Amino acid sequence: IIGDDIITRNLKVNGISTFIGIATFNNATFHDDVTFTTTNGNNLLLDNSDNSLKFGDNVKAKFGTGTGDLEIYHSGSGSIINDIGTGHLHLRVSGSNRINIQPDNVALCHSGNSKLETTSTGVNVTGDTETDTLNTGNATFTGTITAGGATGTNGQYLKSTGSGVAWASFPTARTS
């Protein structure tokens, strides 16, 4: 039908219906798939049989006001979560375990406390670290260092025992 508006309380359409221009559906119920055609042709599909909303490649889900503070989409070759608004992106698991992504650092948090955080010069680790192999290159250690179950003191060094390491003291300097 082309021309005058159709005003009705109940309109039942079987088959495919195409609406051009503005269509308003108040309290509408759709019993099958609904496809929203996009400019790039990759479309957005409300898939009734799969109970899902499917976005074609480069069709973005935007959240927030205006142009959106957050975009989620698939580019065709990768998945993208783009935080373009104000604030920070927080990925949360089990409440206070999260990844905080900010413009100047990334922090991994456990129980609300930052444990590993990137900095402009490297990383900052808070708490204990456990590693199978540690290659440090030139390193400076401060505070208490424990190795092989024993704690060294100022002026000691780690000495290989053949089956592990042990703390040893440097020889006393001779003065005569």
VOLO-343541 format. One line per 8 residues: number of its first residue (from 1); their letters; for each residue x, y, z of N, C-alpha, C, O. Coordinates in pm, whole numbers, plus 50000, padded with zeros to 5 digits. Atoms other than C-alpha are relative to their C-alpha. Example, Ala and Ser with C-alpha at 12.3 -4.5 7.8 and 13.67 -1.06 7.14 Angstrom:
1) AS) 50089/49881/50000/51230/49550/50780/50090/50120/50000/50194/50118/50066 | 49918/49881/49994/51367/49894/50714/49923/50109/50073/49974/50220/50090
This chain:
1) IIGDDIIT) 50086/49883/50000/50000/50000/50000/50090/50122/50000/50180/50133/50083 | 49924/49876/50007/50142/50334/49904/49900/50114/50011/49798/50116/49943 | 50091/49886/49989/49983/50656/50011/49967/50030/50143/50056/50052/50225 | 50048/49961/49868/49773/50727/50317/50052/49907/50109/50085/49791/50084 | 49962/50079/49883/49870/50611/50666/49894/49895/50027/49775/49916/50003 | 50091/50104/49958/49720/50288/50786/49996/50005/50152/50098/49987/50218 | 50015/49996/49855/49584/50320/51138/49911/49882/50037/49795/49874/49997 | 50074/50118/49960/49479/49994/51292/50050/49951/50134/50165/49976/50170
9) RNLKVNGI) 49958/50057/49872/49487/49819/51629/50073/49869/49978/50166/49837/50053 | 49940/50130/50025/49580/49482/51484/50028/49986/49852/49938/49996/49769 | 49960/50021/50138/49774/49425/51165/50083/49874/49998/50189/49868/50061 | 49928/50125/50007/49884/49073/51086/50051/49986/49857/49974/49989/49761 | 49938/50013/50131/50129/49030/50801/50074/49868/49997/50156/49841/50085 | 49930/50127/50019/50245/48689/50681/50102/50017/49889/50076/50083/49788 | 49897/49991/50103/50567/48655/50485/50097/50112/50031/50113/50151/50146 | 49899/49896/49986/50829/48923/50428/49935/50136/49983/49861/50159/49888
17) STFIGIAT) 50051/49864/50008/50743/49285/50499/50118/50095/49993/50212/50083/50072 | 49893/49901/50014/50965/49571/50386/49941/50137/50025/49841/50176/49964 | 50046/49866/49966/50922/49915/50536/50107/50099/49958/50223/50084/49996 | 49907/49898/50045/51085/50216/50371/49958/50130/50064/49840/50165/50065 | 50031/49877/49929/51109/50541/50559/49988/49972/50148/50058/49885/50201 | 50016/50015/49855/50995/50568/50918/49882/49908/50027/49771/49930/49979 | 50106/50092/49958/50798/50280/51064/50000/49998/50153/50104/49979/50214 | 50013/50000/49855/50672/50298/51421/49916/49881/50041/49806/49860/49991
25) FNNATFHD) 50070/50118/49950/50573/49982/51606/49988/50015/50151/50087/50001/50223 | 50024/49991/49856/50420/50032/51949/49955/49863/50050/49862/49804/49995 | 50033/50130/49941/50408/49717/52162/50000/49888/49897/49912/49801/49899 | 49994/50099/50108/50512/49508/51860/50061/49870/50051/50149/49873/50137 | 49944/50131/49972/50586/49137/51886/50041/49938/49867/49960/49926/49776 | 49950/50064/50121/50802/48972/51623/50019/49852/50031/50083/49819/50131 | 49995/50144/49974/50774/48593/51598/50106/49928/49920/50117/49805/49928 | 49897/50062/50081/51062/48531/51361/50123/50091/50002/50127/50189/50076
33) DVTFTTTN) 49881/49918/50006/51403/48673/51276/49967/50139/49948/49876/50157/49866 | 50015/49863/50048/51431/49048/51225/50138/50047/49956/50234/50041/50033 | 49874/49950/50054/51705/49191/51003/49992/50151/49985/49898/50205/49927 | 49987/49856/50015/51812/49554/51028/50113/50022/49899/50228/49987/49925 | 49903/49980/50107/51989/49652/50706/50087/50121/50032/50036/50227/50067 | 49906/49892/49972/52302/49863/50753/50058/50054/49870/50045/49992/49765 | 49941/49936/50118/52481/50096/50515/50107/49913/49936/50117/49907/49813 | 49894/50083/50057/52775/49857/50476/49949/49863/49955/50026/49783/49901
41) GNNLLLDN) 50059/50125/50048/52537/49567/50404/50029/49879/50088/49989/49768/50054 | 49967/50113/49913/52668/49353/50691/49891/49971/50103/49892/49865/50166 | 50125/50017/49928/52343/49398/50884/50011/49960/50146/50116/49921/50197 | 50021/50036/49861/52221/49335/51234/49880/49908/50003/49774/49942/49949 | 50104/50101/50003/52011/49026/51294/49954/49965/50141/50036/49928/50225 | 50060/50051/49877/51776/48953/51582/49956/49857/49966/49853/49836/49901 | 50021/50141/50038/51791/48572/51555/49912/49933/50104/49958/49898/50213 | 50098/50058/49908/51480/48428/51718/50036/49857/50038/50026/49821/50156
49) SDNSLKFG) 49972/50142/49971/51585/48062/51689/50124/49982/50087/50135/49882/50158 | 49876/50009/49924/51927/48130/51846/49997/50088/50125/50094/50090/50202 | 50011/49907/49888/51802/48384/52104/50120/50093/50009/50178/50110/50116 | 49882/49916/50001/52078/48622/51999/49982/50120/49909/49896/50122/49820 | 49992/49882/50084/52151/48959/51848/50135/49991/49930/50239/49996/49996 | 49877/50024/50075/52409/48912/51572/50037/50124/49919/49956/50177/49843 | 49948/49883/50069/52622/49197/51440/50092/49953/49889/50181/49872/49914 | 49909/50030/50109/52785/49168/51098/50133/50070/50022/50145/50154/50111
57) DNVKAKFG) 49869/49937/49988/53149/49267/51051/49988/50152/49985/49917/50202/49898 | 49997/49854/49997/53211/49636/51126/49866/50064/50032/49847/50183/50004 | 50125/49945/49948/52859/49680/51268/50022/50011/50151/50039/49910/50219 | 49958/49974/49863/52923/49837/51608/49882/50004/50097/49776/50058/50065 | 50091/49980/49886/52735/49803/51936/50061/50116/50077/50175/50107/50123 | 49949/49881/49932/52772/50147/52097/49923/50020/50129/49800/50006/50133 | 50058/49978/49869/52710/50222/52463/50041/50139/50048/50154/50181/50026 | 49973/49866/49949/52687/50565/52628/49921/50102/49923/49842/50068/49834
65) TGTGDLEI) 50076/49892/50064/52552/50900/52522/50076/50056/49881/50197/50034/49867 | 49935/49937/50116/52623/51090/52203/50050/49896/49902/49975/49809/49858 | 49942/50094/50095/52858/50901/51976/50035/49867/50065/50081/49775/49998 | 49970/50123/49928/52902/50634/52242/50132/50010/50073/50230/50063/50021 | 49877/50003/49922/53159/50589/52513/50075/49870/49982/50195/49861/50010 | 49941/50132/50017/53223/50225/52430/49945/49938/49873/49825/49943/49847 | 50040/50071/50122/53218/50033/52101/50051/49857/50009/50162/49832/50056 | 49959/50140/50010/53228/49657/52055/49962/49954/49859/49847/49969/49817
73) YHSGSGSI) 50029/50048/50134/53258/49507/51709/50108/49903/49952/50212/49889/50015 | 49903/50088/50065/53436/49257/51484/50033/50062/49866/49944/50095/49788 | 49957/49931/50121/53641/49404/51200/50005/49909/49877/50027/49957/49766 | 49983/50095/50109/53643/49089/50986/50128/49920/50020/50140/49807/49972 | 49874/50071/49972/53994/48999/51105/50035/50001/50148/50134/49939/50188 | 49972/49997/49857/53978/49073/51478/49885/50061/50077/49802/50132/50020 | 50105/49947/49913/53752/49157/51772/50053/50124/50071/50167/50127/50118 | 49955/49871/49948/53766/49514/51904/49903/50049/50108/49782/50055/50087
81) INDIGTGH) 50071/49928/49896/53654/49670/52233/50069/50135/50008/50186/50143/50045 | 49941/49868/50012/53712/50043/52194/49937/50094/50103/49820/50130/50092 | 50046/49906/49898/53682/50269/52500/50036/50140/49953/50151/50182/49967 | 49971/49870/50060/53649/50612/52337/49944/50116/50081/49959/50232/50042 | 50063/49895/49920/53466/50804/52609/50083/50039/50119/50204/50016/50123 | 49934/49958/49878/53549/50944/52946/50010/49881/50096/49939/49782/50081 | 49984/50106/49901/53662/50731/53238/50096/49893/49951/50169/49912/49854 | 49908/50109/50028/53849/50402/53230/49921/49875/49967/49804/49863/50003
89) LHLRVSGS) 50061/50128/50032/53772/50055/53098/50035/49902/50110/50153/49882/50140 | 49979/50098/49894/53728/49798/53376/49939/49867/49955/49820/49861/49925 | 50050/50134/50028/53699/49427/53298/49994/49928/50134/50098/49908/50197 | 50017/50056/49866/53558/49261/53610/49963/49852/49996/49888/49807/49910 | 50033/50140/49978/53542/48901/53723/49981/49983/50149/50066/50026/50227 | 50026/50027/49858/53391/48796/54055/50008/50126/50086/50067/50123/50194 | 50008/49879/49920/53334/49151/54175/50125/50083/50000/50137/50175/49919 | 49885/49912/49985/53671/49294/54279/50124/49953/49927/50225/50023/49929
97) NRINIQPD) 49888/50041/50085/53904/49090/54055/49976/50063/49863/49871/50040/49802 | 50025/49926/50123/53951/49305/53748/50130/50040/49931/50239/50028/49988 | 49893/49938/50076/54174/49453/53479/49956/50145/49977/49851/50168/49918 | 50029/49858/50021/54179/49835/53480/50090/50050/49887/50212/50042/49895 | 49925/49948/50113/54283/49989/53149/49979/50151/49997/49868/50199/49977 | 50005/49855/49999/54366/50358/53166/50096/50052/49893/50178/49975/49842 | 49912/49949/50105/54541/50589/52918/50149/49985/50031/50229/49970/49938 | 49858/50003/49967/54872/50575/53110/50047/49870/50066/50167/49856/50091
105) NVALCHSG) 49955/50127/49943/54876/50224/53261/49889/49894/49992/49773/49924/49966 | 50092/50113/49990/54714/49881/53287/50029/49932/50132/50146/49908/50166 | 49979/50063/49869/54659/49718/53626/49917/49873/50011/49799/49872/49975 | 50071/50123/49965/54566/49362/53721/49974/50004/50150/50067/50022/50229 | 50037/49988/49859/54377/49363/54050/49943/49869/50053/49868/49800/49984 | 50053/50116/49929/54304/49083/54297/49936/50051/50128/50000/50121/50206 | 50075/49954/49883/54039/49145/54564/50007/50151/50015/50016/50203/50126 | 50002/49855/49999/54040/49512/54468/50137/50066/50011/50145/50189/50005
113) NSKLETTS) 49866/49944/49983/54418/49556/54513/50084/49976/49875/50088/49866/49822 | 49913/50011/50118/54656/49627/54224/50118/49909/50032/50188/49931/50132 | 49889/50093/49980/54908/49342/54193/50107/50014/49893/50226/49996/49922 | 49905/49980/50109/55070/49407/53853/49952/50121/49922/49839/50125/49875 | 50039/49875/50065/55073/49751/53696/50111/50045/49907/50228/50048/49945 | 49901/49947/50093/55246/49884/53387/50031/50144/50036/49944/50218/50085 | 49958/49861/49977/55444/50207/53422/50073/50047/49874/50092/49969/49781 | 49927/49949/50115/55631/50429/53179/50139/49939/49988/50201/49948/49882
121) TGVNVTGD) 49866/50059/50002/55954/50248/53273/50000/49848/50008/50107/49787/50004 | 50006/50146/49990/55832/49886/53302/49875/49954/50070/49764/49994/50033 | 50114/50048/49924/55608/49707/53551/50029/50011/50149/50144/50010/50191 | 49990/49997/49855/55540/49732/53922/49918/49883/50054/49800/49871/50024 | 50066/50116/49942/55455/49413/54112/49986/50023/50149/50084/50055/50216 | 50025/49987/49857/55294/49433/54455/49969/49861/50054/49881/49793/50003 | 50020/50133/49944/55314/49120/54668/50108/49904/49954/50209/49947/49898 | 49901/50103/50035/55499/48794/54609/49992/49966/49852/49886/49974/49790
129) TETDTLNT) 49997/50053/50136/55608/48670/54269/50058/49860/50006/50147/49832/50086 | 49950/50138/50007/55667/48306/54185/50032/49971/49855/49948/49990/49766 | 49957/50028/50136/55862/48202/53880/50088/49876/49998/50159/49848/50095 | 49915/50118/50015/56029/47887/53754/50143/50042/49966/50238/49982/50015 | 49869/49950/50041/56319/48079/53597/49996/50151/50001/49900/50211/49952 | 49993/49856/49995/56424/48437/53659/50133/50045/49941/50238/50021/50000 | 49882/49942/50063/56672/48602/53422/49988/50150/50013/49898/50211/49956 | 50013/49858/49971/56739/48956/53540/50094/50088/49922/50068/50208/49909
137) GNATFTGT) 49900/49911/50059/57041/49080/53350/50062/50079/50113/50085/50024/50221 | 49948/49915/49893/57183/49371/53549/49882/50044/50085/49792/50112/50035 | 50113/49970/49914/56952/49408/53847/50049/50053/50134/50155/50016/50182 | 49975/49950/49866/56946/49597/54172/49882/49959/50087/49767/49985/50053 | 50104/50045/49910/56753/49447/54460/50007/50083/50128/50116/50112/50178 | 50006/49931/49872/56639/49636/54768/49908/49921/50091/49824/49845/50045 | 50083/50073/49904/56481/49502/55084/50058/49862/50026/50176/49838/50001 | 49958/50135/49962/56498/49140/55197/49985/49906/49881/49883/49908/49812
145) ITAGGATG) 50003/50100/50107/56582/48865/54948/50011/49863/50064/50101/49838/50145 | 49998/50137/49948/56504/48502/55027/50024/49907/49883/49960/49918/49779 | 49972/50099/50104/56650/48217/54823/50037/49869/50068/50107/49868/50169 | 49968/50131/49943/56671/47847/54892/49947/49983/50141/50002/49904/50218 | 50059/50012/49868/56454/47890/55201/50070/50082/50106/50027/50084/50221 | 49926/49920/49902/56708/48119/55369/50000/50146/49956/49990/50177/49837 | 50000/49857/50028/56720/48495/55396/50140/50054/50017/50205/50030/50119 | 49868/49940/49993/57039/48683/55320/49997/50130/50076/49890/50189/50098
153) TNGQYLKS) 49988/49871/49932/57164/48987/55503/50092/50088/49918/50151/50045/49819 | 49917/49905/50070/57349/49294/55392/50144/49951/49993/50201/49911/50094 | 49861/50042/50016/57690/49205/55250/50014/49854/49962/50126/49807/49947 | 49991/50140/50041/57604/48845/55156/49969/49988/49851/49913/50079/49789 | 50029/50027/50139/57581/48692/54813/49950/49856/49986/49969/49775/50077 | 50047/50136/50026/57420/48382/54662/50113/49919/49937/50177/49963/49842 | 49893/50088/50047/57662/48096/54607/49938/49869/49956/49854/49813/50026 | 50050/50129/50049/57590/47787/54398/50059/49887/50083/50179/49885/50110
161) TGSGVAWA) 49953/50114/49921/57610/47466/54600/50007/49873/49916/50044/49767/49966 | 50003/50118/50088/57579/47231/54303/49861/49942/49991/49824/49888/49886 | 50138/50049/50002/57224/47134/54399/49901/50111/50032/49782/50085/50049 | 50084/49885/49968/57088/47482/54471/50085/50121/50026/50193/50136/49969 | 49925/49880/49964/57200/47809/54621/49998/50016/50152/49910/49964/50221 | 49991/49970/49856/57306/47926/54966/50059/50139/50013/50129/50187/49924 | 49945/49868/49974/57391/48261/55116/50141/49982/50056/50166/49893/50137 | 49863/50003/49950/57761/48326/55178/50044/50141/50027/49994/50236/49968
169) SFPTARTS) 49948/49868/49967/57953/48612/55329/50127/50024/49923/50207/49933/49900 | 49874/49965/50067/58224/48796/55144/50113/49989/50103/50093/50014/50222 | 49887/50007/49906/58569/48741/55294/50028/50136/50062/50005/50240/50000 | 49964/49876/49932/58683/48999/55548/50121/50060/49931/50217/49990/49901 | 49888/49932/50067/58912/49254/55388/50121/50005/50093/50107/50029/50212 | 49875/49992/49921/59276/49244/55505/50046/50144/50007/50043/50218/49908 | 49954/49863/49984/59410/49563/55644/50151/50009/50014/50206/50119/50017 | 49855/49993/49982/59776/49466/55684/50073/49938/49885/50196/49935/49884
